[in-house]
Amino acid sequence: MGLSAHPRFRLAALPTPLQYAERLTAELGGPKIYLKRDDLTGLAMGGNKTRKLEYLVADALANGATHLITVGAAQSNHAR
């Protein structure tokens, strides 16, 4: 079952861009390296936790929740 089968509550500005890492590619002398810029999701600190939160919020709303409490590790963007 793919992600499209699950409800999603849009929070992030997606898709986030890929950034070509020209100097890192040159330094490593290998294939072209790109960085996925999930710090640019547009929500608070950004990051991949925003993607997860879109599904958690949708599930909570579908189940009639009026409040949502979620936690993550102290250093995680999820906890901010």
Buried (B, 14 or more C-beta within 10 A) or exposed (E): EEEEEEEEBEBBEEEBEEEEBEEEBEEEEEEEBEEEEBBBBEBEEBBBBBBEBBBBBBBBEEEEEEEEEEEEEEEEBBEE
